[in-house]
Amino acid sequence: MTLRHHPKNLQPLVSLCEPADVGELALIRSLLDGNGIPYAVQHEHIGALYPGVALLGSRVMVAECDRQRAEILLSRLALQVREATSETD
């Protein structure tokens, strides 16, 4: 759910995270969409200007009122990824 037609789009946006690659961005988008948190992605398509360069500093932005909930969701995701990675080692 992007911020374009959402009532929270009048609130100031704050930076949530800077994904390392398009796969991480897809995971974050899915997590936010699944939990009904509107977001915007700055510099999402800048990589298209430079083929072969992954993301070039895209940033996921959320409304200030959603920041804490979004950070908790991302921290849970990071914990699950660490646990799954350690199980395979």
Secondary structure by P-SEA (a helix, b strand, c coil): cccccccccccbbbbccccccaaaaaaaaaaaaaacccccccccccccccccccccbbbbbccccaaaaaaaaaaaaaaaaaaaaaaac
